[in-house]
Amino acid sequence: KTIYGLTGLGDLIVTCMSNHSRNRRAGILIGQGKTIEEAKQEIGMTIESIDNIRTAYKLSKKYDVEMPIVNTVYEVLFEGLDARKAIANSQNIPMVKSMCLLTPEKSIKFLKEIGITTIDDEKDNVLALALGGLTWGVSPVQMAGAYATIANGGVYQAPTFYSKVVDENGNIILKPDQQQKRVMSEEAAYVVKEMLTEAVKTGTSTTCTVEGMSVAAKTGTTNNDYDRWFCAFTPYYTSAVWYGYDDSCTITGWATNPSGQIWTSVMRQLHDGLEPKTFAETKPENVVESVICEKSGFLATSTCKNSRTTRTEYFVKGTEPIQTCPYHSTAKVCIDSGLLATEKCTRTKRVYGRGEYINKNNLWKTRSSYGSPKNVPLQRCTIH
């Protein structure tokens, strides 16, 4: 239960608060003589993991939504881009698509629930919200509190700059009134937490590791590199870092994200001597693991495994996929209905499915090398 105040480049303020088992949160600000209230900056893509949190969770299960996460512009490079990879590689288009499904209104409501007070209901009611384009920005303290909500299993706790005040005899004379409220289920928070680890494993934050600890993270960059953000947490601490200038100037001279380097330097020291911990140790009972195909989001087949397109994904129990991958599958189709054949269908043909989900009549748009492109239906014959 410590409060840290440091000085360095500009003003560096770190605040760490503890509440028993709750994840401590730290807000780190790099600036030039700003007060905490003034230190509100555009937050770039760090907001994507928060305001799209419920949609991102749903979109990780492509079989259960009207629009899969597919970056149509970069489809050649990122075929079938899902929520995990979109966040890890900080892709803009999937987040805007998420916002289209969720709507800015619902995002604004949720952001307020997790302590973001700088939202303008009118001016921020736009799709740019998905990319962190807020009129008045957000302070590092509020970003730390928001990310700590995910770390704390969906419970928001108001940030504070102190844990307690004691007199000369050690008696507590003042404690902060940190109100707590549940804003999402523990299971949904864990799924998002696991998705955020991908940025550290394979994405934009591979250098931001803490030995022996799980790390969930998201980077953020605004136009012309005016602002650089890094928000991340471990099983022990949550920290948000902003790096930039009072007047918008391009940040230069850094090979990697300066906020990420600051976060890593501080957090590695902060975790020195702590017992190693992983997120898996606190996985809720109602979160299950499934081996899926990255191309489709469905259960992986042996063909998927041979194609090296499989991974383990996390789901709230009851929402995990139950159908095998139609992207790497063959299907017997009824010639009369064009749907999956039943035992009563007498005129059938075998079709090999390979392509992208196109969200129309539950069909897969295929690019088969065996003659003309074919569609593999996901519904059974309604004629026989």
Buried (B, 14 or more C-beta within 10 A) or exposed (E): EEEEEEEEEBBBBBBBBBBEEBBBBBBBBBBEEBEBEEBBBBBBBBBBBBBBBBBBBBBBBBBBBEBBBBBEEBEEEBBBBBBBBBBBBBBBBBBBBBBEBBEBEBBBEBBEBBBBEBBEEEEBBEBBBBBBBBBBBBBBBBBBBBBBBBBBBBBBBBBBBEBEEEEEEEEEEEEBEBEEEBBBBBBBBBBBBBBBBBBBEEBBBBEBBBEEBBBBBBBBBBEEBBBBBBBBBBBBBBBBBBBBBEEBEEBEEEEBBBBBBBBBEBBBEBBEEBEEBBBEEBBBEBBBEBEBBBBBBBBBBEBBEEBEBBBEBBBBEEBBBEEBBBBBBEBEBBEBBBBBBBEEBEEBEEBBBBBBBBBEEBBBBBEBEEEEEBBBBBEEBEEB
